[in-house]
Amino acid sequence: MQAILITAYKNYNHLEDLVNFFDDKFNIYIHIDRKSSISKNDIQKLSSKERVQYVSQTYKINWGGINHLRAILELAEKAIGDSANKHFHLITGHDYPIVSRDRLNDFMETNRDKDFMEYFPLPYPAWPEDGMDRLSRYNIYDLIDGRTGLNERLIKGFSKLQKKIGFKRSFSKDFPPLHGGSTYWSLKRESLEYVFQYMENHPRFLKRFKYSFCSEEIFFQTILLNSPIKENIINNNMRFIIWEERNGNFPANLDCNDYNDILKSDALFARKFEYPVSEDLLKKIKENISRS
């Protein structure tokens, strides 16, 4: 059995379409942002679907804040509570599989001893300030929804002030070397259980990520790349994502121009799908899956 962990906040029709893709070889766990405009009736409809094991609205999620990580951990904890779940895929409500269910099952069976997660050590030159400011300063995305406008300027200004005066948050002596990477991964049961065992043995670890920035891009990588099972982690999260500004979003909202690249990729899932720009692309992907 495979567990699908979904964090979502809008586009109910796509979310329902995504859920309907999976059959009885999958269990589905969903967190919907408490700020979401998805109606209570739609949430109830989603909860009643056979493969959906859990739907939560525990957290109000600000982009960049720790509550996205907390929502992911909530779903993961629920999913590992079912011993039938052997593999766990973290995706969003803007994603969609780009291979058939049979192909997804065959791939995970063939690679049942592997994890698929993007990772790199920090500092990392491709991230602003090498990514170290994410934890070395107080980032107040937890307090303010600060992706645009005055709030964004306030958060960035507070970070610049800390840099100017040379302020750095400290780490405990036993804090492991930092690693980062994409939020989204496919992990085997042993690895996800290791994460929770590590948290139990190091209760202050999660707390240190409060007032950080996009902690979900560091948390899992740091635990697992410092673990005894790191040799089984493949540095590829099997996600098709275009990291550029296009179609009004970063990462890009996908469209039909991406179709051939999607077919040539080794990915299992793609993101982001937004409407109406991604509608024709999704139709083509579904047609291709139905032929495979």
C-alpha positions as CSV (number, residue, x, y, z in Angstrom):
1,M,0.0,0.0,0.0
2,Q,1.2,3.5,-0.8
3,A,0.2,6.6,1.1
4,I,-0.4,9.9,-0.7
5,L,0.1,13.0,1.6
6,I,-1.5,16.1,0.1
7,T,-1.3,19.7,1.4
8,A,-3.9,21.9,-0.3
9,Y,-5.5,25.3,-0.1
10,K,-7.6,26.0,-3.2
11,N,-8.9,24.6,-6.5
12,Y,-11.2,22.0,-5.1
13,N,-12.2,20.5,-8.5
14,H,-8.5,19.7,-9.2
15,L,-8.0,18.3,-5.8
16,E,-11.1,16.0,-6.2
17,D,-9.8,15.0,-9.6
18,L,-6.4,14.2,-8.1
19,V,-8.0,12.1,-5.3
20,N,-10.1,10.2,-7.9
21,F,-7.0,9.1,-9.8
22,F,-6.0,6.7,-7.1
23,D,-7.4,3.2,-6.5
24,D,-7.5,0.7,-3.7
25,K,-3.7,0.3,-3.6
26,F,-3.4,3.8,-2.2
27,N,-4.5,5.6,1.1
28,I,-4.9,9.3,0.9
29,Y,-4.3,11.9,3.7
30,I,-5.1,15.6,3.2
31,H,-4.4,18.8,5.0
32,I,-6.4,21.8,3.8
33,D,-5.2,25.3,4.9
34,R,-7.5,26.7,7.5
35,K,-7.5,29.9,5.4
36,S,-8.9,28.0,2.4
37,S,-12.1,29.1,0.7
38,I,-12.9,25.4,0.0
39,S,-16.4,24.9,1.5
40,K,-17.3,22.7,4.4
41,N,-19.6,20.8,2.0
42,D,-16.7,20.1,-0.4
43,I,-14.5,19.0,2.5
44,Q,-17.2,16.6,3.7
45,K,-17.5,15.3,0.1
46,L,-13.8,14.7,0.0
47,S,-13.8,13.0,3.4
48,S,-16.4,10.5,2.3
49,K,-14.4,9.2,-0.6
50,E,-13.3,5.6,-0.2
51,R,-9.5,6.1,-0.4
52,V,-9.4,9.2,1.7
53,Q,-8.4,8.1,5.2
54,Y,-7.9,11.6,6.8
55,V,-8.8,15.2,6.1
56,S,-7.6,17.9,8.4
57,Q,-7.7,21.7,8.7
58,T,-5.5,21.9,11.8
59,Y,-3.2,24.7,10.6
60,K,-3.5,28.2,9.2
61,I,-0.6,28.2,6.8
62,N,1.4,31.3,5.9
63,W,3.8,30.8,3.0
64,G,7.3,30.4,4.4
65,G,6.1,29.7,7.9
66,I,6.5,26.6,10.0
67,N,2.9,25.5,9.8
68,H,3.3,23.9,6.4
69,L,6.0,21.6,8.0
70,R,3.6,20.9,10.9
71,A,0.8,20.0,8.5
72,I,3.2,17.6,6.6
73,L,4.2,16.0,9.9
74,E,0.6,15.6,11.0
75,L,-0.2,13.8,7.7
76,A,2.9,11.7,7.9
77,E,2.1,10.6,11.5
78,K,-1.4,9.6,10.6
79,A,-0.1,7.7,7.6
80,I,2.5,5.7,9.4
81,G,-0.2,4.8,11.9
82,D,-1.4,2.3,9.3
83,S,1.1,-0.5,9.1
84,A,-0.2,-1.4,5.6
85,N,1.4,1.8,4.2
86,K,4.9,1.0,2.9
87,H,5.7,4.0,0.7
88,F,4.8,7.7,1.2
89,H,4.5,10.4,-1.4
90,L,4.3,14.0,-0.4
91,I,2.5,16.2,-3.0
92,T,0.3,19.3,-3.2
93,G,-3.2,19.9,-4.3
94,H,-1.7,21.5,-7.4
95,D,0.1,18.3,-8.5
96,Y,-1.0,15.4,-10.7
97,P,0.6,12.0,-11.5
98,I,2.2,11.7,-14.9
99,V,2.4,7.9,-14.9
100,S,-0.3,5.3,-14.5
101,R,-1.2,3.7,-11.2
102,D,0.4,0.4,-12.4
103,R,3.6,2.2,-13.3
104,L,3.7,4.0,-10.0
105,N,3.2,0.7,-8.2
106,D,5.8,-1.1,-10.3
107,F,8.4,1.6,-9.7
108,M,8.0,1.6,-6.0
109,E,8.1,-2.2,-5.8
110,T,11.3,-2.2,-7.9
111,N,12.8,0.5,-5.7
112,R,11.3,-0.6,-2.4
113,D,14.6,-0.1,-0.5
114,K,15.2,3.4,-1.9
115,D,14.1,6.9,-1.0
116,F,13.6,9.7,-3.6
117,M,14.4,13.2,-2.3
118,E,16.3,16.1,-3.6
119,Y,19.2,17.1,-1.3
120,F,22.3,19.2,-1.0
121,P,24.5,20.4,1.9
122,L,24.1,24.0,3.2
123,P,25.5,26.5,2.5
124,Y,24.1,26.2,-1.1
125,P,25.0,28.9,-3.6
126,A,21.8,28.7,-5.6
127,W,19.7,29.8,-2.6
128,P,19.8,33.5,-1.5
129,E,22.5,34.0,1.1
130,D,23.4,30.4,0.6
131,G,20.2,29.4,2.5
132,M,21.9,30.0,5.9
133,D,19.7,33.0,6.7
134,R,16.7,30.7,6.9
135,L,17.7,29.5,10.3
136,S,20.3,31.9,11.4
137,R,17.8,34.8,11.6
138,Y,14.3,35.3,13.0
139,N,12.0,35.1,10.0
140,I,8.5,36.1,11.1
141,Y,6.4,34.4,8.4
142,D,4.8,32.5,11.2
143,L,3.3,35.8,12.4
144,I,2.6,37.6,9.2
145,D,1.2,36.5,5.8
146,G,4.1,38.2,4.0
147,R,4.4,37.0,0.4
148,T,3.5,40.4,-1.1
149,G,3.0,44.1,-0.2
150,L,3.7,45.8,3.0
151,N,4.0,42.6,5.0
152,E,6.7,41.3,2.7
153,R,8.7,44.5,3.0
154,L,8.3,44.3,6.8
155,I,9.6,40.7,7.0
156,K,12.5,41.4,4.6
157,G,13.4,44.6,6.4
158,F,13.5,42.8,9.7
159,S,15.9,40.2,8.2
160,K,18.1,42.9,6.7
161,L,18.3,44.7,10.1
162,Q,19.5,41.5,11.7
163,K,22.2,41.1,9.0
164,K,23.3,44.7,9.4
165,I,23.8,44.4,13.2
166,G,25.5,41.0,12.8
167,F,22.9,39.1,14.7
168,K,22.8,35.3,14.3
169,R,20.7,32.7,16.1
170,S,22.6,30.0,17.8
171,F,22.5,26.2,17.3
172,S,22.8,23.6,20.0
173,K,26.1,21.7,20.1
174,D,24.4,18.5,18.9
175,F,22.5,20.1,16.0
176,P,23.4,18.1,12.8
177,P,24.9,19.6,9.6
178,L,22.2,21.3,7.6
179,H,20.9,19.9,4.3
180,G,18.2,21.4,2.0
181,G,16.2,20.5,-1.1
182,S,12.8,20.4,-2.5
183,T,9.8,20.0,-0.1
184,Y,8.4,17.0,-2.0
185,W,9.6,13.5,-1.7
186,S,8.8,9.8,-1.9
187,L,10.0,7.9,1.2
188,K,9.8,4.3,2.4
189,R,8.4,3.4,5.8
190,E,11.7,2.9,7.5
191,S,12.9,6.4,6.6
192,L,9.7,8.2,7.7
193,E,9.7,6.2,11.0
194,Y,13.3,7.2,11.5
195,V,12.3,10.9,11.2
196,F,9.7,10.5,14.0
197,Q,12.2,8.5,16.2
198,Y,14.7,11.3,15.7
199,M,12.1,13.9,16.8
200,E,11.3,11.8,19.9
201,N,15.0,11.5,20.8
202,H,15.7,15.2,20.1
203,P,12.5,17.1,21.2
204,R,14.1,20.5,20.7
205,F,14.9,19.9,17.0
206,L,11.5,20.8,15.6
207,K,11.3,23.8,18.0
208,R,14.5,25.2,16.5
209,F,12.7,25.6,13.1
210,K,10.2,28.1,14.5
211,Y,10.7,31.5,13.0
212,S,12.7,30.0,10.2
213,F,11.9,30.3,6.5
214,C,10.5,27.4,4.4
215,S,11.6,24.9,7.1
216,E,10.0,22.0,5.1
217,E,12.9,22.4,2.6
218,I,15.5,21.6,5.3
219,F,13.9,19.6,8.0
220,F,13.6,16.1,6.4
221,Q,16.9,16.4,4.5
222,T,18.8,17.4,7.6
223,I,17.5,14.4,9.6
224,L,17.9,11.8,6.8
225,L,21.2,12.9,5.3
226,N,22.7,12.6,8.8
227,S,21.2,9.1,9.4
228,P,22.4,5.5,8.9
229,I,20.1,5.1,6.0
230,K,21.4,8.0,3.9
231,E,23.1,5.7,1.4
232,N,19.7,4.6,0.1
233,I,18.5,8.1,-0.7
234,I,18.4,8.9,-4.4
235,N,19.1,12.5,-5.1
236,N,16.0,12.9,-7.3
237,N,12.5,13.6,-5.9
238,M,10.9,12.3,-9.1
239,R,8.9,15.5,-9.5
240,F,8.6,17.5,-12.8
241,I,8.8,21.2,-11.7
242,I,10.0,24.2,-13.7
243,W,11.7,26.6,-11.4
244,E,11.0,29.8,-13.3
245,E,8.4,32.6,-13.4
246,R,5.8,31.7,-16.0
247,N,2.1,31.9,-16.4
248,G,1.8,34.1,-13.3
249,N,3.6,31.9,-10.9
250,F,7.0,30.7,-9.5
251,P,7.5,27.8,-10.0
252,A,5.8,27.9,-13.4
253,N,2.2,27.0,-13.9
254,L,2.6,24.3,-16.5
255,D,1.0,24.4,-19.9
256,C,1.0,22.4,-23.2
257,N,4.5,23.7,-24.0
258,D,5.7,21.4,-21.2
259,Y,4.1,18.2,-22.5
260,N,7.0,16.7,-24.4
261,D,9.5,17.5,-21.6
262,I,7.1,15.8,-19.2
263,L,7.0,12.7,-21.3
264,K,10.8,12.6,-21.5
265,S,11.3,13.0,-17.8
266,D,11.7,10.3,-15.3
267,A,9.2,11.9,-12.9
268,L,6.2,10.4,-11.2
269,F,4.3,13.6,-10.5
270,A,4.3,17.1,-11.9
271,R,3.4,20.5,-10.5
272,K,1.9,23.1,-10.7
273,F,-1.4,22.8,-12.5
274,E,-3.5,25.9,-12.5
275,Y,-6.7,26.8,-14.4
276,P,-7.3,27.6,-17.2
277,V,-3.7,27.6,-18.3
278,S,-3.0,24.0,-17.4
279,E,-6.3,22.5,-18.5
280,D,-5.3,21.3,-22.0
281,L,-2.0,19.9,-20.7
282,L,-3.9,17.9,-18.0
283,K,-6.2,16.4,-20.7
284,K,-3.1,15.3,-22.7
285,I,-1.5,13.7,-19.7
286,K,-4.6,11.8,-18.8
287,E,-4.9,10.6,-22.4
288,N,-1.3,9.4,-22.4
289,I,-1.8,7.6,-19.0
290,S,-4.9,5.8,-20.4
291,R,-2.9,4.5,-23.3
292,S,0.0,3.2,-21.1
